[in-house]
């Protein structure tokens, strides 16, 4: 049960009611495809959703651990891995909590990053896949502050988010944690339903112009240097 992915990274797993892989997931999968992943490399997918990125890494021979705080996502990833006949360790928990004390060669993450009016946070469970506080950095900052504890020396983080959240704060936070960080990819994509529904609020916050209909996605690559 897969849908075809025309980005060249293979097939996209069924979502099973979890966040459906979109532009950000495919862009991150392409960045993952450029990384040298040796057989048996340890890869961590933080906030795995339906497991799309975990499966990309597993197909390349990596030893993959996937983490998500949503039970539905854990079940979806386990099912997709089983259907794909791939070995993926799937753990339930918040960010790096389930893997404390472990180190990885590569960490990938597509966390929630949509700037969110406070009233929207409680509307429905599906929104936990994208809602991320007024500035969109609710999980981003936590990842940037803690990821170095899960990386081996020379290990790499690949992170995707919207420029609406601010690119400079991400780079600065990663660098304070001892990582050498840079933007490797940028892509303009049309606003999806969530951003369109928040257009008036986003304009009030000064995050988008009156006639703006696209957002910029960025891939940030950060390497642990110490």
MOCORTA-V458764 format. One record per residue. RES is the residue in one small letter. SS is DSSP state (H for helix, E for strand, C for the rest). Layout:
BEGIN
res->RES ss->SS
res->RES ss->SS
END
This chain:
BEGIN
res->x ss->C
res->x ss->E
res->x ss->E
res->x ss->E
res->x ss->C
res->x ss->C
res->x ss->C
res->x ss->C
res->x ss->C
res->x ss->C
res->x ss->E
res->x ss->E
res->x ss->E
res->x ss->C
res->x ss->C
res->x ss->C
res->x ss->C
res->x ss->C
res->x ss->C
res->x ss->C
res->x ss->C
res->x ss->C
res->x ss->H
res->x ss->H
res->x ss->H
res->x ss->H
res->x ss->H
res->x ss->H
res->x ss->H
res->x ss->H
res->x ss->H
res->x ss->H
res->x ss->H
res->x ss->H
res->x ss->C
res->x ss->C
res->x ss->C
res->x ss->C
res->x ss->C
res->x ss->C
res->x ss->C
res->x ss->E
res->x ss->E
res->x ss->E
res->x ss->E
res->x ss->E
res->x ss->C
res->x ss->C
res->x ss->C
res->x ss->C
res->x ss->C
res->x ss->H
res->x ss->H
res->x ss->H
res->x ss->H
res->x ss->H
res->x ss->H
res->x ss->H
res->x ss->H
res->x ss->C
res->x ss->C
res->x ss->C
res->x ss->E
res->x ss->E
res->x ss->E
res->x ss->E
res->x ss->E
res->x ss->E
res->x ss->C
res->x ss->C
res->x ss->H
res->x ss->H
res->x ss->H
res->x ss->H
res->x ss->H
res->x ss->H
res->x ss->H
res->x ss->H
res->x ss->H
res->x ss->H
res->x ss->H
res->x ss->H
res->x ss->H
res->x ss->C
res->x ss->C
res->x ss->C
res->x ss->C
res->x ss->E
res->x ss->E
res->x ss->E
res->x ss->E
res->x ss->E
res->x ss->C
res->x ss->C
res->x ss->C
res->x ss->C
res->x ss->H
res->x ss->H
res->x ss->H
res->x ss->C
res->x ss->C
res->x ss->C
res->x ss->C
res->x ss->E
res->x ss->E
res->x ss->E
res->x ss->E
res->x ss->E
res->x ss->E
res->x ss->C
res->x ss->C
res->x ss->C
res->x ss->C
res->x ss->E
res->x ss->C
res->x ss->C
res->x ss->C
res->x ss->H
res->x ss->H
res->x ss->H
res->x ss->H
res->x ss->H
res->x ss->C
res->x ss->C
res->x ss->H
res->x ss->H
res->x ss->H
res->x ss->H
res->x ss->H
res->x ss->C
res->x ss->E
res->x ss->C
res->x ss->C
res->x ss->C
res->x ss->C
res->x ss->C
res->x ss->C
res->x ss->C
res->x ss->C
res->x ss->H
res->x ss->H
res->x ss->H
res->x ss->H
res->x ss->H
res->x ss->H
res->x ss->H
res->x ss->H
res->x ss->H
res->x ss->H
res->x ss->H
res->x ss->E
res->x ss->E
res->x ss->E
res->x ss->E
res->x ss->E
res->x ss->E
res->x ss->E
res->x ss->E
res->x ss->E
res->x ss->E
res->x ss->E
res->x ss->E
res->x ss->H
res->x ss->H
res->x ss->H
res->x ss->C
res->x ss->H
res->x ss->H
res->x ss->H
res->x ss->H
res->x ss->H
res->x ss->H
res->x ss->H
res->x ss->H
res->x ss->H
res->x ss->H
res->x ss->C
res->x ss->C
res->x ss->E
res->x ss->E
res->x ss->E
res->x ss->E
res->x ss->E
res->x ss->E
res->x ss->E
res->x ss->E
res->x ss->E
res->x ss->E
res->x ss->E
res->x ss->E
res->x ss->C
res->x ss->C
res->x ss->H
res->x ss->H
res->x ss->H
res->x ss->H
res->x ss->H
res->x ss->C
res->x ss->H
res->x ss->H
res->x ss->H
res->x ss->H
res->x ss->H
res->x ss->H
res->x ss->C
res->x ss->C
res->x ss->C
res->x ss->C
res->x ss->C
res->x ss->C
res->x ss->C
res->x ss->C
res->x ss->C
res->x ss->E
res->x ss->E
res->x ss->E
res->x ss->E
res->x ss->E
res->x ss->E
res->x ss->E
res->x ss->E
res->x ss->E
res->x ss->E
res->x ss->E
res->x ss->C
res->x ss->C
END
